Amino acid sequence: MQVTSKFTIAMHIILCIYHYAPKQKVTSVFLSDSTGADATIIRRLLGQLQSAGILYVKPGVGGASLTMPLEKITMLNVYRAIEASDNNMFRFYENPESKCPIAQNIHAVLDSHLLEVQEAMYHKMSSINMQMLYDELLPMLDAN
């Protein structure tokens, strides 16, 4: 499966920007401190999220801001911005043993099932937006 930690870091970034940007400048260093990820990774993710139209990053140390309301940003939007390079969530070993009858037929058996699983995941991800996640997070923030 092709979901990496960059996906969850990207959601963390979006929620941080939403929460902190009205009060202070949200930079890659700030986000690195919050997520525990290297600032270089944060800058790369910020660039991907900006390319997807989810946020805007002011050059230099200007900070980041969202370009749309949280309820318009779904988990699927974030996933596609960060992870989906070729829309194939599942991978096969590239050089299966060609003499093996299982290797010769594995795609015929698995491909449609894996596509069905991927589509179900995409459907669920499209039903969860960042506002929903922030609303779940807010009582925990108020408790601190």
Sine and cosine of phi, psi and omega as CSV:
sin_phi,cos_phi,sin_psi,cos_psi,sin_omega,cos_omega
0.00,0.00,0.56,-0.83,-0.16,-0.99
-0.98,-0.19,0.35,0.94,0.01,-1.00
-1.00,-0.02,0.87,-0.49,-0.02,-1.00
-0.95,-0.30,0.04,-1.00,0.03,-1.00
-0.91,0.41,-0.30,0.95,0.02,-1.00
-0.87,0.49,-0.54,0.84,0.02,-1.00
-0.89,0.46,-0.76,0.65,-0.01,-1.00
-0.95,0.32,-0.55,0.84,0.08,-1.00
-0.90,0.44,-0.65,0.76,0.00,-1.00
-0.89,0.45,-0.65,0.76,0.05,-1.00
-0.92,0.40,-0.64,0.77,0.07,-1.00
-0.85,0.53,-0.72,0.69,0.01,-1.00
-0.84,0.54,-0.75,0.66,-0.03,-1.00
-0.87,0.50,-0.71,0.71,0.00,-1.00
-0.92,0.40,-0.61,0.79,0.06,-1.00
-0.90,0.44,-0.72,0.69,-0.01,-1.00
-0.87,0.50,-0.71,0.71,0.00,-1.00
-0.87,0.49,-0.71,0.70,-0.09,-1.00
-0.96,0.29,-0.69,0.72,-0.15,-0.99
-0.99,-0.11,-0.47,0.88,-0.12,-0.99
-0.83,0.56,-0.57,0.82,0.04,-1.00
-0.91,0.40,-0.38,0.93,-0.09,-1.00
-0.97,-0.23,-0.47,0.88,-0.09,-1.00
-0.39,-0.92,0.23,-0.97,0.03,-1.00
-0.96,0.28,0.77,-0.64,0.01,-1.00
-0.96,-0.27,0.97,-0.25,-0.05,-1.00
-0.97,-0.26,0.12,-0.99,0.04,-1.00
-0.90,0.44,-0.54,0.84,0.03,-1.00
-0.92,0.38,-0.70,0.72,0.05,-1.00
-0.86,0.51,-0.73,0.68,-0.02,-1.00
-0.92,0.38,-0.56,0.83,0.07,-1.00
-0.90,0.44,-0.68,0.73,0.05,-1.00
-0.89,0.46,-0.64,0.77,-0.03,-1.00
-0.95,0.33,-0.69,0.73,-0.09,-1.00
-1.00,0.04,-0.41,0.91,-0.11,-0.99
0.99,0.11,0.05,1.00,0.03,-1.00
-1.00,-0.01,0.48,-0.88,0.03,-1.00
-0.86,0.50,0.60,-0.80,-0.03,-1.00
-0.87,0.50,-0.50,0.87,0.05,-1.00
-0.90,0.43,-0.67,0.74,0.05,-1.00
-0.90,0.43,-0.68,0.74,0.02,-1.00
-0.86,0.51,-0.72,0.70,0.00,-1.00
-0.88,0.47,-0.63,0.78,0.03,-1.00
-0.90,0.43,-0.70,0.71,0.02,-1.00
-0.91,0.42,-0.66,0.75,0.05,-1.00
-0.86,0.51,-0.66,0.75,0.04,-1.00
-0.89,0.45,-0.67,0.75,0.02,-1.00
-0.91,0.40,-0.67,0.74,0.02,-1.00
-0.92,0.39,-0.57,0.82,0.06,-1.00
-0.93,0.37,-0.68,0.73,0.04,-1.00
-0.87,0.49,-0.52,0.85,0.02,-1.00
-0.99,0.15,-0.08,1.00,0.02,-1.00
0.99,0.14,0.24,0.97,-0.04,-1.00
-0.99,0.10,-0.57,0.82,0.00,-1.00
-0.57,-0.82,0.16,-0.99,0.04,-1.00
-0.83,-0.56,0.72,-0.70,0.04,-1.00
-0.91,-0.41,0.86,-0.51,0.05,-1.00
-0.97,0.24,0.78,-0.63,-0.03,-1.00
-0.82,0.57,0.45,-0.89,-0.02,-1.00
0.98,0.20,-0.73,-0.68,0.01,-1.00
-0.95,-0.30,0.61,0.80,-0.07,-1.00
-0.97,0.24,-0.36,0.93,0.00,-1.00
1.00,-0.08,0.08,-1.00,-0.06,-1.00
-0.86,-0.52,0.47,-0.88,0.07,-1.00
-0.58,-0.82,0.44,-0.90,0.02,-1.00
-0.98,0.21,0.53,-0.85,0.01,-1.00
-0.98,-0.18,-0.07,1.00,-0.02,-1.00
-0.49,-0.87,0.31,-0.95,0.04,-1.00
-0.90,0.44,0.49,-0.87,0.00,-1.00
-0.82,0.57,-0.60,0.80,-0.05,-1.00
-0.93,0.37,-0.25,0.97,0.04,-1.00
-1.00,0.01,-0.19,0.98,-0.04,-1.00
-0.98,-0.20,0.94,-0.35,0.01,-1.00
-0.99,-0.10,0.26,-0.97,0.09,-1.00
-0.86,0.51,-0.57,0.82,0.01,-1.00
-0.92,0.40,-0.64,0.77,0.08,-1.00
-0.84,0.54,-0.72,0.70,-0.04,-1.00
-0.92,0.39,-0.71,0.71,0.02,-1.00
-0.84,0.55,-0.75,0.66,-0.03,-1.00
-0.91,0.41,-0.55,0.84,0.03,-1.00
-0.93,0.36,-0.57,0.82,-0.14,-0.99
-0.98,-0.20,-0.68,0.73,-0.21,-0.98
-0.96,-0.28,-0.65,0.76,-0.24,-0.97
-0.99,0.15,1.00,-0.07,0.04,-1.00
-1.00,0.03,-0.56,0.83,-0.02,-1.00
-0.74,-0.67,0.20,0.98,0.06,-1.00
0.92,0.40,0.28,0.96,0.08,-1.00
-0.93,-0.36,0.96,-0.29,-0.04,-1.00
-0.97,0.24,-0.53,0.85,-0.07,-1.00
-0.96,-0.29,0.60,-0.80,-0.01,-1.00
-0.87,-0.50,0.47,-0.88,0.12,-0.99
-0.92,-0.38,0.41,-0.91,0.14,-0.99
-0.88,0.47,0.73,-0.68,-0.15,-0.99
-0.97,0.25,-0.36,0.93,-0.04,-1.00
-0.80,-0.61,0.91,0.41,0.01,-1.00
-0.93,0.37,0.38,-0.92,0.01,-1.00
-0.91,0.42,0.93,-0.36,-0.12,-0.99
-0.94,0.35,-0.33,0.94,0.02,-1.00
-0.99,0.15,-0.28,0.96,-0.05,-1.00
-0.98,0.18,0.79,-0.61,-0.01,-1.00
-0.91,0.41,-0.46,0.89,0.06,-1.00
-0.93,0.36,-0.73,0.69,0.02,-1.00
-0.86,0.50,-0.60,0.80,-0.02,-1.00
-0.94,0.35,-0.37,0.93,-0.11,-0.99
-0.85,-0.53,-0.01,1.00,-0.11,-0.99
-0.88,0.48,-0.64,0.77,0.03,-1.00
-0.88,0.47,-0.67,0.74,-0.01,-1.00
-0.87,0.49,-0.54,0.84,-0.02,-1.00
-0.99,0.12,-0.69,0.72,-0.15,-0.99
-1.00,-0.01,-0.55,0.83,-0.17,-0.98
-0.79,0.62,-0.77,0.64,-0.05,-1.00
-0.93,0.38,-0.59,0.81,0.02,-1.00
-0.93,0.37,-0.68,0.73,0.01,-1.00
-0.92,0.40,-0.61,0.79,0.06,-1.00
-0.90,0.44,-0.65,0.76,0.04,-1.00
-0.89,0.46,-0.68,0.74,0.04,-1.00
-0.90,0.44,-0.70,0.71,0.00,-1.00
-0.88,0.47,-0.71,0.71,0.00,-1.00
-0.90,0.43,-0.61,0.79,0.06,-1.00
-0.90,0.43,-0.65,0.76,0.02,-1.00
-0.91,0.41,-0.69,0.72,0.03,-1.00
-0.87,0.49,-0.66,0.75,0.02,-1.00
-0.88,0.48,-0.72,0.69,0.01,-1.00
-0.90,0.43,-0.68,0.73,-0.01,-1.00
-0.89,0.45,-0.54,0.84,0.00,-1.00
-0.96,0.28,-0.27,0.96,-0.01,-1.00
-1.00,-0.04,-0.08,1.00,-0.01,-1.00
-0.92,-0.40,0.87,-0.50,0.01,-1.00
-0.93,-0.36,0.23,-0.97,-0.07,-1.00
-0.91,0.42,-0.48,0.88,0.05,-1.00
-0.90,0.44,-0.66,0.75,0.05,-1.00
-0.86,0.51,-0.69,0.73,0.00,-1.00
-0.92,0.39,-0.66,0.75,0.02,-1.00
-0.90,0.44,-0.65,0.76,0.03,-1.00
-0.88,0.48,-0.57,0.82,0.07,-1.00
-0.95,0.30,-0.55,0.84,-0.04,-1.00
-0.97,0.23,-0.57,0.82,-0.13,-0.99
-0.80,0.59,-0.72,0.69,0.02,-1.00
-0.88,0.48,-0.51,0.86,0.03,-1.00
-0.95,0.31,-0.56,0.83,0.03,-1.00
-0.94,0.35,-0.64,0.77,0.01,-1.00
-0.91,0.41,-0.47,0.88,-0.02,-1.00
-0.97,0.26,-0.34,0.94,-0.03,-1.00
-1.00,0.03,0.00,0.00,0.00,0.00
